[in-house]
Amino acid sequence: MTRSPSPVWHPFTQHALEPVTTRIVRTDGAYLIDEHGRSILDAISSWWVITHGHRHPAIMEAIRSATESFDQIIFAEYTHEPAEELAQGLIRLAPPGLAHVFYSDSGSTSVEVALKMALGFFHNRGCSRSRIVVMEHGYHGDTIGAMSVGERGVFNAAYGALLFDVDTIPFPAPGHEQETLDAFEQLCLGEEVAALLIEPLILGAGGMKMYPPHLLAELKRIATRYGTLFIADEVMTGWGRTGTVFACEQAGITPDILCVSKGITGGALPLAATLCSAEIFDAHLSSDRSRMFFHSSSYTANPIACAAALANLTVWQNEPVLKRIETLEHMHRERLTPFRSDPRFVNVRQTGTIAALDLDVSTSGYLSDVGPKLRAFFRQRDLLIRPLGNVIYLMTPYCVTSDDLDRAYAAIDEAADVIGKAQK
Ligand SMILES: *Cc1c(COP(=O)(O)O)cnc(C)c1O
């Protein structure tokens, strides 16, 4: 067993098997540059946060400029321009009908806030609804509440005793969509369901599992029919990943609660927002203090992070981001085509800027050793690609070039021969 001299404990890392040795000294566009000057293509946007590219000049400048006036400011009793302007901007950009913005600092906290908003809504109306419905294979973060609403497995087996109980509807696999809808409707009939919490169009950490917009629209219709709140976790899907700014747009729906984080600052600084309808805010509005929303993080609405997010909104407004995304979608589509008839792969799929394919091996699942083997294979080729078990996916920053993608796809092709065959 190897033991690193560093005291740092890294996330999702088995230190005994995988010493963390690559030290990054700079980021640039689609690349990470290490201490030896090697340029590594960041083909997963540094865990899905970097949208336009690393260190977008306008966002970096907004951060520098904000530090001339701000650090952290308490966000109860006081407010500030970056948070106010950002809230207006988010409401303008989000699906129509969302009216209020609650800030926190990570995707997980945006989900915790959403769950508390939903339960607070019913509690303050004197209604006992408190069940949460989630989708099989869902992922919503790693805090205790967020784990409770996510897929149970090896990731959270040790913490099971602390997780609360939820109702799960099956993933709408092709040909089985009706079962998902029926399961949801059946649960709603019991009149105890407070909210459906769902990742729209793609279940990310659960294996880049994709389903079509019409199903999302149908789930929303059922939720509305039974007075169940609809929470869209767009922490990963937001900011253009699926081809539109938000995935919900493709279904033509407005959720009652919308969680955003990751790309909200273009990936430059941690920030999250939970947007909600006027109805949910109003259920907390009262002369009675016991009905206020009991939630806060120390760093709520950090002004520098809000300034970065505002600059990101300006980038979306001033630059042809959607055009870039369309081009990237097209580049993936072309390169995925030969893999569709390649027997070494199954489930070749794409939603917007996200491309995924499963290496056809006998062992799958997150802990199968094919994942680490693939990672090492890609790392040797200066590619940051982290398969989820045998699921290989690319989710690059939008500034990636066609040459970069050619290199990534060539490596995937080669990996199937070197690692796929050995695994059979
Ligand atoms: C990443 C992610 C989260 C958690 O966000 P963190 O910032 O890592 O806490 C929640 N939901 C989805 C869909 C995610 O992809």
The ligand as a Gaussian input file, in Angstrom:
#p B3LYP/6-31G(d) Opt

LIG

0 1
 C      -22.989000      17.741000      -9.313000
 C      -24.431000      17.613000      -9.052000
 C      -24.981000      17.954000      -7.810000
 C      -24.135000      18.320000      -6.628000
 O      -23.430000      19.512000      -6.813000
 P      -22.183000      19.838000      -5.866000
 O      -21.797000      21.222000      -6.262000
 O      -21.135000      18.823000      -6.195000
 O      -22.657000      19.740000      -4.462000
 C      -26.357000      17.911000      -7.674000
 N      -27.140000      17.532000      -8.695000
 C      -26.642000      17.182000      -9.894000
 C      -27.574000      16.790000     -10.985000
 C      -25.272000      17.190000     -10.107000
 O      -24.781000      16.801000     -11.288000

